[in-house]
Amino acid sequence: MGRFSRCIMTTLATVLMAAGTVWAYEPKTLELGAKAPDFSLPGVDGRNYALCDFADAEVLVLIFTCNHCPTARAYEDRIKKLSADYKDKGVAVVCISSNDPCALRIDEMAWSDVGDSFEDMKIRAEDKEFNFPYLYDGDTQAVAKAYGPVTTPHTFIFDKERKLRFVGRIDSSEWRERPDAVQDARNAIDALLAGDKPPVEKTKTFGCSTKWSDKRESVKKEREQLAKEKVTVEMIDAEGVKELVKNEAGKLRLINVWATWCGPCKVELPELVKIHWIYRNRKTTEFEVVTISADPPKIKEAVLEFLKEYHASCKNYLFDSDDKYQLIEAVDKQWAGGIPYTILIEPSGKIIYRQMGQIEPLAVKQAIIGYYAAFLPWWVSE
C-alpha cells in the first residue's frame, strides 16, 4: 500500500470513528496455493530474517502469535515441541508477532506478565527458552497484512516451492494438549514430507484477534476512562493492617507501604497503579492492590492529592499513628523498615513475594502470573 492509499485509509478511519462507527482492519488471509510473501524482520536473537533464510527447508511453518494472548501462551510449549520434533526432518518453524504494542488495551493483559513490544518478546523468548526464530512485525504490520492472520496463533504451512498448502489451527485443543486432539499442523507437515496432499488444507482458528494499529484510538479512550476513576484514602490502625495481611477475603493481595516524601515510592507508584488496572478483573481468584501511606496522619489531604495525581484508584489507606514501628510489626515481621515495601499475599495469608525498596515491575507481574498459573481461564471447566 502506497503512502497516498495509507493516508486515505487513515482519514476514513478517523471519519468513521468520529461518526461513532466501529472501524477495524479486516485482513484477507492468503489463499491456498499462493506463494509465500517475502519478509525481512528482526528476531529476538539480534538477527534479521528474510524468507530466503529458510530456503533449505523442505517445509516452512509460519505461526503468527504474540506474548499476551492466553491462547497463544497455551500453545507455546506445543510450538517448541513441534520445532524440536521436525528440526532434523527438513522443517523450519518460525513465529511472528505482528501485534501493534500500542494497540493493546490494559484490560487485555490480565493473563500475561509482558506486553507485545519487541523488548517484551525478548523477555518472553528467554523465559520460555524458545527454540525457533521469533520475529517482530509490530511497527508496520506489513507482513501480517500480506499473510492475513486473523487470530493468535494462526498457522501457515508452505511446501518446498513455498506454496501455501495448509492454513489454520495448530490442533483442535485450545487450552490443554489432549491426546485425542486433531493434529492439523502435524498432519499437514507429515503429508508434505511424504509428497502427499495434506488431509485437511484449511481450518478456522480461535484466539485473540490481531491487534491492528487502527485500534490505538480504543486504547486512548481506555486510558482516559481509567484516569477518571475515583481516588480515595481511608485511615487504618495496626489491627486493620493485620487483618489485611491475614487476607481472609480470598483475594490475591498486593500491599505496598509508601510515603509522599519517598523518591522511589513516587517512581514505582505508576507501575503499581498499572498492575492494579491489569489484574483486577481476574475471575479465578480476585486480585487487588492496597497501598498504605506511612505519612503523618495530619496530612491526609496531601496524601489524597498525591494519590489523585497518579490516578491511584486502588484501595488506599493512611496509617493512623505516628508510631511507625507498629506499622512494621503489623505488615511483616521480616520487614526491616525501609520504604517502599511491597508484599504479595495468597488467599491463605502466605506471603509469596517481598521487596524492600523500589519494585521491579516485571518481577511483581511474574509473581502474580506465577500464582495464577495453576488456574485455567475462569470460563474453562476443570
N, C-alpha and C positions, 0 to 999 in steps of 0.2 A: 504494500500500500504506500503510495507516494505521499509527500508532505501535504499537498493540496487536499487529497482524499481524507487524510487523517484530520485535517482542520475541519472539513465538512462534518465528519463523524463526531468530532468533539463538540462542534456547535450544535448539532442535532441532539446530542445527549443533554447538553445544557438546557436547550429549549424544552425538551420533554420533561426533564426533572423540574424545571420552573413551572411547568403546567400541571405538575402533580402526577405525571405518568411515570411508572416504573420502567426504566430503560436498562437493559442488560445486554452485554455482548453475548451472542449465541454462536459458538464455533460450529463450523462444518467439519465433521470428522472425516479424515482421509478415507477414500474409497478402497475397497479390496482390489488388489491388482495394481494400485498406484505405486510409483517409485517413491522411495523414502526421500523427503526433502532434506537438503543439506543443512548443516548447522555448524556453528563454531561457538562453543560455550565454555566458560570457566568451570573447573572442577574444584571440589573442596580440598584436593591434594595439591593445589597450586599449578596444575597443568591446564592447558586449554585443549579441548577435544572437538574434533570435527568428525563428520560421518566417515571420512576416508581412514580415520584411525582404527576402524573396525573392519577394514576391507578383507582381512584374512578369515573372518568368522564365517562359518557356513550358515549360521542363523544369527540374526541380530534381534534382541529383545529390548525394546524401549518401553520403560514404565514411567508414566507421569505420576508423581507422588508429591508429598510435602512433609513438613515436620509436625504441624499442629493437629491435623485431622486424626481423630481416633481410629477411623477405619484404616487410613494409611499406616498408622503406627502399629495396628494389629497385624498388618501384613509384612512388616519389616523383617522379622526372622524367617518368614517363608521366602521372601525375596533373596535373603542371604543364602538360604539352603538351595534355592533354585540356581543361583550363581555358582555355588560350590559343586553341586551335582553335575552341572553341564560344562564346567570350565574346561575339562580335558576332552570334551566331545565336539569342540569347534563352535561353541555357543557363547556369544558375548551378551551379558546383561548390563544395561545402562539405565540409571534412574535420572529423571529430570524434574526439578521443581520449577514450575512456571508461575506460581502464585506471586502477585504483587504484594510484598510485605506491608505496604502502606494501605492495602485494601482489606486487611484482616481486622475485623472488629474484636474488641476486647472480650465480648461475650462468646466469641468462638474459640477462645484459647483455654477453656476450662479443663481440657484433657491433656494439656501439654505444659512442659517447663520452658519451652522456647517458641519463638515465632517462626516466620518463614523467610527471614533475611538470609543473605549469603553467610554472614558470620554465625547465625543460628544453625545453618546447615552444617557448618564445620563442627560445631559443638555436638550436634546430633550424630553425625557420622563417626566422630571419635568415641562418643559414649556407647554407641551400638556396634562399633567395630565393623563398619560396612566393608564388604569385600568386592564392591563394584564401584565404578565411577558414579559420582553424584554431582550433577551439573545444575548450574543456576541460569534460569531464563526469566527471572522476575522483573528485570529492569525494562525490557522491551516487549517480552512475551511473544516475540516473533516466531519462535519455534512452536510454541503452543498453538498459535494462530495457523501455522502451516499444517500441523497434525490434527488439531481439533479435539483434544481430550475434554471429556465432559465432567469427569469426577477424578478424585484421587482415592485409590490408584486407578489408572486406565492403561491397558497394555496393548502395544503394537508389536507384532512379530513379523519379521521380514526374512525372505529366503536369501540365497547366495547372490541373486541378481538384485537384491534389495527391493523386491516387490512385496507389497503388504499381503500376507497370507492369513493372518488372524488379527482381530481387533476386539477387545472386550475385557472381561474379568480375568483374574489370575485363577480363581477357583470359585466354587459355589458356597464357600463358607466365609462369612464376613468377619466374625469376631474370634472364633476359635478355629484351629486347624482340626478338621474332623476326618476320620478315616473313610467315611462314606461320601466325602465331598467330591464333586466332579472337578477333575484337574484339567481345566480347559487349556491353560497355557502349556502345561507339560505335555498334554496330548498333542497339541499343535506342533510343539518342538520335536517330539518323537517322530511324528509323521513326516515332517520336513527333512529330518536327518535320514529317514528311510527312503526318501524320494517320493513320498506319497502326499496326497492332499489332506490337510487337517480334517478330522472328522466333523468338527464344528468350526466355522470360519468367523462367526461374528456372534457376540452376545451383548446384552445390556450390561452396564456397570452400576455399582452402587457405592456411594461415598460422599465426601464433601465436594461441593461444587468448586470448580476452579475460580480463584479469586482474581477476576479481571480488574484492570485498573479503573474501569468506569464505576467501580464500587467505592472509590475513595470518598465520594460525597456522603455515602451512608456512614462511613467511619467518622467523618467530620461531625455529622449530626449526632452520632452516638456520644462523642466526646463532649459536645455542647450540652446534651441532656445530663450526662454524668456530673458536669460542673455545676449544675443547678440543684443537685440533691441537697437536702437539708443536713446541716452540720450542727451537732450538739455536744455538750460536755456535762457530765454529772459528777458529783462528789462521791468518793468511795473511801471507806475506812479499811483498816487492816483485816478485819473479819470478812469484809466484802471481797477483798483481794484474794484471801484464802479460798473463798467459795469459787471464785473464777478459776483458780489453779486446780481445784478439785475436779472441775469440769464435769459435773454430773448432768449437764444439759444434753449430752450425747452428740456434741459437735467436735470437729477438729478445730482447735482454737489456737490462734497465734496471738501472743501477748507481747507488746512492746512497751518498755518503760523509757521515757524521754523527758526532755525539758526544753523550754524555749531558748535557753542560753547555751545549749549544747550544739556545737557546729556539726558533728557527724549526724546528730539527730535530724537536723534540717536537711542534710543531704539524702538521708535514707527515707524520710517520710513520704516523698512522692512515690517511691518504689513500693512502700507498704500499702499505700492507697491503691496503687495499680493491682497489687496482689489481691487486695480486698475485692476490687471490681471483677477480676478474672475468675476467682474461685468461689464466690459467694453463692452461686446458683447450682452448685453440686447437689445431686439428689440422693446419692447413696448414703453419705454422711455429710450433714451440713457443715459449712466452713464459715468461720468468722474471724475478723481481725479486731483486737481490742487494744487500744492504746491507754496507757496510764501516765499522766503528766506528774513529774516529781517537782514541779514548781511550787512556790509558796501558795497556800490556799487563797490568800487575799488577792491574788492576781488572776482570778478565774476568767474575767472578761478578756484579759490579754491572751490567755491560753486559748479561749474560744476564737478570738480573731486570728490567731496564728493557725489554728486548725482550718478555719474557713479559707485562709489564703491558699492552702494546699488541697482544698475540696475533700477533706477527710470525713466522708460520710459513714465511716465505720463506727463502731461503738467506742466512745471516748470517755475517759474518767480523769479526774484530778484528785490526787491523794489528799485527804483532808487534814493531814498533820504535818508539822514541820520536822517531826522525828522520822527521818528517812531510814533509820535502822529498822524501824517497824516494817516499813515497806520492803526492805531487803529480805527480812525473815519471812514475810508473807508471800513473796513472789517465788523465791527459790533459795533454799539454804546453801546451794552451791554457788550462788551469785556472790562475787567478791565486792560488788558495789559500784563498779564503773558503769556509766551510761554512754550510749544507749545499751539496753539489754533486751534480748529477744528470746522467747521460748515458744516452741510448738508442742501442744499437748494433745494427746489422743483422748477420745471419749472416756477411756479408762482412768485418766488422770496421769498417765505416763508421759514424761517429757521426752520427746524423741529428737529435739533439736535445741541447742543452746548457743547463743552468741553474745559475748560481751564486746561492745564496740560495734562499729558500723557493719551492717549485714552485707553479704554478697548475695544480691537478689537471685541469681541462678541457684545457689546452694539452698536457699529457702524454698524456691519453687520445686527443686528436685526432692526435697524432704516432703513437701506436700504431695507431689505426684507419687513418690515412693510409698506413702501411706495408702493412697488411693489405688495403687497398682493391683491390690488384691481384689478390687471390685471391677466387674464389668459395668458398662454404662447402665444406668438405672432402669432403662426400658427393656434390658435383656434379661430373660428369665434364667435363674440359676438352675 
